[in-house]
Amino acid sequence: MRKRCQNLIASHGLTMSDEKLTVAVLGPLGTYTHEAAFKEFGHGASYEEQNSITDVFDALSPQIPFGVVPQENSIFGAVIETYDALREPHRTFIRGEITLKVEHCLLVRKGVKLGEIKRIMSHEQALGQCRDFIARNLPTAYTVKTPSTAAAAKALLRSPPDCAAICSTICATLLEGLEILLTNIQNEQSNFTRFLVIAHSQHTSIPSVLRDKFQTKGLIVLSTLNRSSSEMDTSVSLDIMKYLKLLDLFVTRIDRRPSPSVVPFGSIYFVEVQRCSNRGRHSDEKVLEGWTEDVEDSVSRVNSSGGKANVIGIW
C-alpha cells in the first residue's frame, strides 16, 4: 500500500512535456479513477485532474488526447454520468478498459468515534457500494453526494467532526488530520470497477501501452428513428431486435439511456460486442484490421436498413 501511495503521489507531480502523454482523470488526487489511470499509463503520463466525469470528456483535445472514466461497478452497476456523456457519438472514442479492485474505508477526523458520525460523504457509486454497512452501523446518519471519493475526503477537513467520508485508503495517506476508522466496508469483498480509456477522436495516435494489447471489443451506439409517442412501444422493440440481428456480432451487454431528442421516452442503446475467437485473422495487426472492418460493416448494415448506429469504441 505504501509503495502504491508513493507512486500515485509521484504521478501527481509530473509536468506536461513533449515526452509525456497527458491523461485527464476525475480528481482530486487519490480517486479510484486516478489510481486506475496510473495502473494503465504509469509514470509515462502526466495526469490532469477534472472536477467531474463530464469534465473529463470536455477536457479531451489534441493537447490532452486521453482520459479515464468509470464505466461500471460490480456491485452498484453502470455509471450513469459516463453513459450520458457517451450519447454524443462523435464526442470521443473508446480505446481501452481497466479493471480495478475497489476497497472502501470510512475516513474521519482524528479521534472521532463511530457513534459520533451523523453525516457520510462520498460519490454516489461509493455510497451505493457501502449501503449495507451504512444501514447496519449508521442507520440514522444521512448521506451527501460528492463529485468524487477524494473530493469527499478533502471536504472532511473543512467539515464538522460528526462527518465521515467513504474513500480509498490512499486518501488517508495524502491528507493530514484524517484517520481510517474502518476498512473494507463495501457490500461485498469482491468489488471491482471497470474504467474506460477514452480518446479525443478515433484518429488519435494510440500509445504503445494500448497498442500492444489484443483488440477484441467494440461499443456501438444504436437508436431508432424518431417517432411520435403513439408509434413507439412495440414497434421500437421490434426495430431494436432487427438491428441487433443485422449487426451479426457477439453481443456481451446492452445498456439503455434516454434519448436527448424532442420525442419523449426515446431510447439510445449501447451495444458492447466482442470478437469471437474463430473470426478474423491470426497476426495481431491482421486481427485488429479484420475486427475493425467487422464492426464498421455491421454498423453500415444497420444504417442501410433505416436505423442509426455509430461505432464509438474499438479496443
C-alpha positions in Angstrom: 0.0 0.0 0.0 2.8 2.4 0.9 4.5 1.9 -2.5 1.2 2.4 -4.3 0.6 5.7 -2.5 4.2 6.9 -3.3 3.7 6.0 -6.9 0.4 8.0 -7.1 1.9 11.0 -5.3 4.8 10.9 -7.7 2.5 10.8 -10.7 0.7 13.9 -9.4 3.9 15.8 -9.6 4.6 15.1 -13.2 4.5 18.1 -15.5 3.4 18.2 -19.1 6.2 17.8 -21.7 6.7 16.6 -25.2 7.8 13.2 -24.0 4.8 12.6 -21.7 1.3 11.7 -22.6 -1.3 13.8 -20.8 -4.4 12.0 -19.4 -7.5 13.6 -17.9 -8.9 12.0 -14.8 -11.6 12.6 -12.2 -9.9 14.5 -9.4 -8.7 15.4 -6.9 -5.6 13.3 -6.2 -6.4 9.9 -4.8 -9.6 9.0 -6.7 -10.0 5.4 -7.9 -10.0 6.9 -11.4 -6.6 8.4 -10.9 -5.4 5.1 -9.5 -6.8 3.2 -12.5 -5.2 5.6 -14.9 -1.8 5.2 -13.2 -2.2 1.5 -13.3 -2.5 1.7 -17.1 -0.2 4.6 -18.0 2.2 4.7 -15.0 5.0 7.3 -14.9 4.9 7.7 -18.7 2.0 10.2 -18.4 1.0 13.3 -16.6 -2.5 13.5 -15.1 -4.9 16.4 -15.4 -7.4 16.4 -12.6 -11.0 17.3 -13.5 -13.9 18.2 -11.3 -16.4 15.7 -12.7 -16.7 12.8 -15.2 -18.3 15.2 -17.7 -15.3 17.5 -17.4 -13.0 14.6 -18.3 -14.9 14.3 -21.6 -14.8 18.1 -22.1 -11.1 18.2 -21.4 -10.1 16.0 -24.3 -8.2 17.8 -27.0 -5.0 17.4 -29.1 -3.1 18.5 -26.1 -4.9 16.1 -23.7 -5.6 13.2 -26.0 -6.8 10.6 -23.5 -9.0 10.4 -20.4 -10.1 7.7 -18.0 -13.7 7.4 -16.7 -15.5 4.8 -14.6 -18.0 2.7 -16.6 -19.4 0.1 -14.3 -19.1 -1.3 -10.8 -19.7 -5.0 -10.0 -22.0 -4.1 -7.0 -23.7 -0.9 -7.9 -23.9 -1.2 -11.7 -23.4 1.3 -14.5 -22.1 4.9 -14.0 -24.9 7.0 -15.5 -22.8 10.2 -16.0 -20.4 8.3 -18.2 -23.1 6.8 -20.4 -24.9 10.2 -20.7 -21.6 11.7 -21.9 -21.2 8.9 -24.4 -24.6 9.6 -26.0 -22.9 12.2 -28.3 -21.3 9.7 -30.8 -18.6 12.0 -32.1 -17.5 13.4 -28.8 -14.9 10.7 -28.0 -13.7 7.2 -29.0 -13.0 4.4 -26.5 -9.6 2.8 -26.9 -9.2 0.6 -23.8 -10.5 -0.6 -20.4 -9.0 -1.0 -17.0 -10.4 -3.1 -14.1 -9.5 -2.1 -10.6 -10.4 -3.8 -7.3 -12.1 -1.3 -5.0 -11.8 -1.5 -1.2 -13.6 1.3 0.6 -12.7 2.7 4.0 -14.5 5.0 6.4 -12.4 8.1 6.9 -12.9 10.5 9.9 -11.2 13.4 11.6 -8.7 12.2 14.1 -10.3 11.0 17.4 -13.9 10.7 16.0 -15.8 7.5 17.1 -18.3 5.6 15.0 -21.2 6.5 17.2 -20.5 10.3 16.7 -21.0 10.2 13.0 -24.1 11.9 11.7 -23.2 12.6 8.0 -21.4 10.5 5.4 -20.0 12.0 2.2 -18.9 10.3 -0.9 -19.5 9.7 -4.6 -22.9 8.1 -5.3 -21.3 5.0 -6.5 -19.3 4.5 -3.3 -22.4 5.3 -1.2 -24.3 2.6 -3.1 -21.5 0.1 -2.8 -21.4 0.6 1.0 -25.2 1.0 1.7 -25.3 -2.3 3.7 -22.6 -1.1 6.0 -24.4 2.3 6.4 -27.8 0.7 7.1 -26.3 -1.7 9.7 -23.8 0.6 11.5 -25.0 4.2 10.9 -28.8 3.9 10.2 -29.5 7.5 11.4 -26.7 9.1 9.5 -27.6 10.9 6.3 -25.6 10.7 3.1 -24.2 13.5 1.0 -23.1 13.0 -2.6 -19.8 14.5 -3.8 -18.2 14.7 -7.2 -15.7 12.0 -6.2 -14.4 9.9 -3.3 -11.3 12.0 -2.9 -13.4 15.2 -3.0 -15.3 13.8 0.0 -12.0 13.2 1.8 -10.9 16.8 1.2 -14.3 18.2 2.3 -13.9 16.3 5.5 -11.1 18.6 6.5 -13.5 21.6 6.4 -16.5 19.8 7.9 -17.7 19.4 11.5 -16.3 16.5 13.5 -19.5 14.4 13.2 -18.8 13.9 9.4 -17.2 11.0 7.7 -16.1 10.1 4.2 -16.1 6.9 2.2 -12.9 6.7 0.0 -9.8 4.8 -0.6 -7.1 4.3 2.0 -4.8 6.3 -0.2 -6.7 9.5 0.8 -5.8 9.0 4.4 -2.1 8.9 3.4 -2.4 12.0 1.3 -4.4 14.2 3.7 -3.1 15.1 7.2 -5.5 15.3 10.1 -7.6 12.3 9.0 -7.6 8.7 10.0 -9.1 5.4 8.9 -11.8 4.2 11.2 -12.8 1.0 9.4 -11.7 -0.7 6.2 -13.3 -2.9 3.6 -16.8 -1.6 4.3 -18.2 -2.3 0.8 -21.2 -4.6 0.5 -19.1 -7.4 -1.0 -15.4 -8.2 -0.7 -15.3 -8.9 -4.4 -15.8 -5.4 -5.5 -14.4 -4.2 -8.9 -14.9 -1.2 -11.1 -14.3 -1.1 -14.8 -12.9 2.1 -16.3 -12.8 3.2 -20.0 -9.9 4.8 -21.7 -11.4 7.5 -23.9 -9.5 9.3 -26.8 -10.0 12.7 -28.3 -11.0 11.1 -31.6 -10.9 7.8 -33.5 -7.8 9.1 -35.3 -5.8 9.9 -32.1 -2.5 8.2 -32.2 -2.6 5.1 -29.9 0.2 4.9 -27.3 2.2 1.7 -27.1 0.6 0.8 -23.7 -2.7 0.5 -25.5 -1.5 -0.6 -29.0 0.3 -3.7 -27.6 -3.0 -5.1 -26.3 -5.1 -7.5 -28.2 -8.1 -5.8 -29.8 -11.3 -7.8 -29.1 -14.1 -5.4 -28.1 -16.3 -2.7 -29.6 -19.1 -0.3 -28.5 -21.9 0.7 -30.8 -24.5 3.4 -30.1 -27.8 2.3 -31.6 -31.0 4.2 -31.8 -34.2 4.2 -33.9 -35.6 7.0 -36.0 -37.8 9.4 -34.1 -41.5 8.6 -33.9 -44.5 10.1 -32.2 -45.2 8.7 -28.8 -48.2 6.7 -30.1 -46.0 4.8 -32.6 -43.4 3.8 -30.0 -43.7 0.8 -27.7 -43.9 -2.4 -29.7 -42.5 -1.0 -33.0 -39.4 0.3 -31.3 -38.7 -3.1 -29.6 -39.1 -4.8 -33.0 -36.7 -2.3 -34.6 -34.0 -2.9 -32.0 -34.3 -6.7 -32.3 -34.0 -6.3 -36.1 -30.9 -4.1 -35.8 -29.2 -6.4 -33.3 -29.7 -9.3 -35.8 -28.3 -7.2 -38.6 -25.2 -6.5 -36.5 -24.4 -10.2 -36.6 -21.8 -9.8 -33.8 -21.4 -11.5 -30.5 -23.2 -9.1 -28.0 -21.9 -9.2 -24.5 -24.1 -6.4 -22.9 -26.7 -3.8 -23.7 -27.3 -0.6 -21.8 -30.1 1.9 -22.3 -30.3 5.7 -21.7 -33.0 8.2 -22.6 -32.5 9.9 -25.9 -32.0 13.7 -25.8 -34.4 14.1 -28.7 -37.6 16.1 -28.6 -39.7 12.9 -28.7 -40.4 11.8 -25.1 -39.2 8.4 -23.9 -36.9 7.8 -26.8 -34.0 5.4 -26.2 -30.3 5.1 -27.0 -28.8 1.7 -26.7 -25.1 1.0 -26.0 -24.3 -2.4 -27.5 -21.0 -3.9 -26.4 -19.7 -6.5 -28.8 -16.8 -8.9 -28.7 -14.8 -10.7 -31.3 -15.3 -14.4 -31.5 -12.1 -16.4 -31.3 -12.8 -18.1 -34.7 -13.3 -14.8 -36.6 -10.7 -12.7 -38.2 -7.1 -13.4 -39.0 -4.1 -14.7 -37.0 -1.5 -11.9 -36.6 -2.2 -9.1 -34.2 -2.2 -6.5 -36.9 -4.5 -8.5 -39.1 -6.8 -9.3 -36.2 -7.2 -5.6 -35.4 -7.8 -4.7 -39.1 -10.3 -7.5 -39.5 -12.1 -6.8 -36.3 -12.4 -3.1 -37.1 -13.8 -3.9 -40.5 -16.3 -6.4 -39.0 -17.7 -3.7 -36.6 -17.9 -1.0 -39.3 -19.6 -3.3 -41.8 -22.2 -4.3 -39.1 -22.9 -0.6 -38.5 -23.3 0.1 -42.2 -25.9 -2.7 -42.5 -28.0 -1.1 -39.7 -27.8 2.4 -41.2 -28.7 1.0 -44.7 -31.8 -0.6 -43.1 -33.2 2.6 -41.6 -31.5 2.5 -38.3 -29.0 4.9 -36.8 -25.8 3.4 -35.5 -22.3 4.7 -34.7 -19.1 3.0 -33.6 -17.8 4.8 -30.5 -15.0 2.4 -29.5 -12.7 -0.4 -30.6 -10.4 -1.9 -28.0 
